[in-house]
Amino acid sequence: MKIHIKNGRLIDPKNGIDIIGDLCIAAGKIVSVNNIPVGFQDCRVIDATGLIVCPGLVDLSARLREPGLEYKATLESELKAAAAGGVTSLACPPDTDPPLDEPGLVEMLKHRTKGLDQVHVYPVGALTQKLKGERLTEMAELRDAGCVAFSHADAPLVNLHVLMQAMQYASTFGFSVWLRPQEANLARNGVAHDGEIATRLGLPPIPVCAETIALSNIIYLAREAAVKVHLCRISSAEGVSLVRAAKQQGLPITCDVSINHVHLSEMDIDFFDTNCHLVPPLRSLHDRDALSRGLMDGTIDAICSDHAPVDEDAKLLPFGQAEVGAMGLELLLSLTFKWATSMNIPLIEALNTVTLAPARILGIDAGHLTLDAPADICIFDPEEYWHVSAATIKSQGKNTPFLGRELPGQVKFTLTDGNIVYES
């Protein structure tokens, strides 16, 4: 389909574009920016007056729950949620059931997602078999099957010798290792940040040093193995400082933060709101503010949704027993836009953290509006608010700390490879 998007505010972080203009699409590619090619005959015109036209969002952490966990969510429900949130590319962690530790499982997932024809899905393979932290997977075979990187998800990898071997293996082939820094023994049985709220509510704590000690180990091992490392969901001010120092030393390290941690703190778990039972835990206001500063100065490269749909019953338990996680695919754009507005951050810079920057971490050609690039595009209304409720959320999981809130930035259209996959 040939599509003419007219009179929109075109924002493209890669090319430094922020103008009112037109965008033309043909054969799944962008064929013109801010002009109409001679002889271009459109099949569909989208009037984007008053709307923002930007690259489709790229999400670095979205659990799709297949295979094995379909009672929480399905590929159909979560890919529709992604499209409704303006997300056109996403990485899914390996903590499915069974984990993504064999080529056949990865190929099956790729085949299923391709058949649904919604958004691009990039599997992240397991570092060790069954995520048990004992024997390495065949990373080269998993890469051939479609994995873009390798991770241990939220499963503990306490054996540093195994981690070192995994890094050396990955370094040999030029693979990227994604790790969430948390020292398992220090975090054991903890459910909340080690602060005044956890103390008052009597919740088992997870100290900041559980993150920083793990971070120090990862940084030292990464230097020794000369491997590319991506740090997933940094949560503390001290963690940001360690990452900043590592980058200043020239280490090939990138990192992201969950959009939940950009907005929320330990104060939000008051009254035992199980939707705020997250991993890593929501930390202090000081930590939250440090995460924003880290994003603004480039220490933190990207924002992810950390999408983790959970069935309703699992969130109706006492705080410490409730399953961790929050859905977020449909909230990533609105919450990023809200953060940029509240912090007076230029929109082109804020959009970079959810488009071009995560695409570069994934190593994919996405997150920009360059000529001949795949037409993965999000069109949204910055002035229109939408109500977050079980009825408006497309994801099978309705678990989010933002239930009941009004958020800015209503997605109007999402295009993947030039096909309209969502239209409000």
Secondary structure, DSSP 8 states (H G I E B T S, - for coil): --EEEEEEEEEETTTTEEEEEEEEEETTEEEEESS--TT---SEEEE-TT-EEEE-EEES-B---TTT-TTT--HHHHHHHHHHTTEEEEEE-S-SSS-S-SHHHHHHHHHHHHHHTSSEEEEEEESBGGG-SSSB--HHHHHHHT--EEE-TTS----HHHHHHHHHHHHHHT-EEEE----HHHHTT--EESSHHHHHHT--EE-THHHHHHHHHHHHHHHHHT-EEEE-----HHHHHHHHHHHHTT--EEEEEEHHHHH--GGGGTTT-GGG--SS----HHHHHHHHHHHHTTSS-EEE--B----GGGGSS-TTTS---B--TTTHHHHHHHHHHHTT--HHHHHHTTTHHHHHHHT-S-S---TTSB--EEEEEEEEEEE-STTT--SS----TTTT-EEEEEEEEEEETTEEEEE-
